[in-house]
Amino acid sequence: MQASSVINRARDILLDTDGIRWLDGDLVKYLESAEREILSRRPEANIYFDTESNQIAIQTYSPPGTTSSTLAISDRYMMCAAFLVSHYALMRDTSDPNNLRRAQECRNEFERHLAQV
């Protein structure tokens, strides 16, 4: 699965399908944060984002001591990541007072999806 799939889902949730309000670069940073959180909660998700190929893939083996900015995500965690990316985006945009409420709704949906995976 490609990072663009998660970002497109997040854009749907954010009601920003044209990419006017949130830049791709910001959403990619939020995706990196989302993968770290998902991994901390679900180590078996073993997700990484390959910045060179701009793809998300399942990493089946990681040599000990390897540090990398890549993450992989299996298809089953896509909606978790999309809701968490949306949560982060909305939390950082304080221009609209409704964003904090929407951010909490996204966080709740993330938790619901994570419990179902």
N, C-alpha and C positions, 0 to 999 in steps of 0.2 A: 504494500500500500504506500502511496506517495504522501508526503507531507501536505501537498496541495489538497488532498482529499479531506484531511482533518481541518485544514484552514477554511476550505469551502463550507464544510459543515458548521464551523464556528461562525463564519460570516452569515450563514442562514439564521443561526440563533441570535446573532447580534443585529439582524436586520440591516446588514451592510454588504449586500451581495455585489455591489459595484465597487467595493473597496475604497470608498471615499473617506470614511471616518477613521478607520484603523489601517495602518500601513502593513504590508506583508512582512516587513522586517520586524515590526513589533509583535505581530502574531506568531512569527517563528520563535522569537524570544520567549513568548508565553508558552509555546508548545514545548520548548526545552524545559521550562519550569514544570509544566504539566507532567512530562515524562519522569522527571526526578521525583515528583510527588507520588505518581502511580507506582514507580519502582520501590519507593520507600514503604508503601502500603501493600504492594503486591510484587514481591521480588520475582515471582514466577512469570510476570509479564515480560521481563527481560527485553525492554524496548530501547531502541536507539535511533537517532536521526543522522543520516549520512549527509553532511553538509556539502560534500563534493558531488554526489549524485543527486542531491535534493530529494532523496527517497527515504521512506520509513520502511524498515524491514524487520523480520524476526531474527534476532541474534540467538543462535542455538548454543554457541560456545564463546566464552570470552576468556582469553588467557589471563591468569592471575597477575595482578599488578598493572594491567593495561589501563591507561587513562585515555579517554577519548571523548570528544564532544558529540559523537554519533549516538543516535538512539534508534531503537527498532520498536515497532508496536504491532502486535497482532491485530487482525481485523476486529476481534471481539472487544478490544479496548478503544476503538475509534470514537464512539460516542462519549465515553468517559473523558477522553482527551479533548474532544470538541467542547463539551460543557465546561471543562476546567479552563481551557483557553479563553472561553467567553467570560467566565468568572473573573479571571485575571484582567482581561481587557476592561471590563465594566468597573472593576475596583479602582483602576487607575484613571478613569475618565470621570472626573467630578463635575464636569460642566452641566450635566443633567442630574437633578436631584433624584430621579427615579432609578438611576444606575445602581445605587447601592442595594435597592430592593431587587432589581433584576439580577445583580451579581449573586445575591443570596439564593435566588431561585435557581440559578445555574449551578451553584454549589450543591444545592439539595438534589438536583437532577444528577449531578456527578456522583454523589453518594448513593443514590438509588441505583444507577447503572453499575457502579462498582460492586454493590452488594449482589447484583444479579449475574456477574461474570463468573 
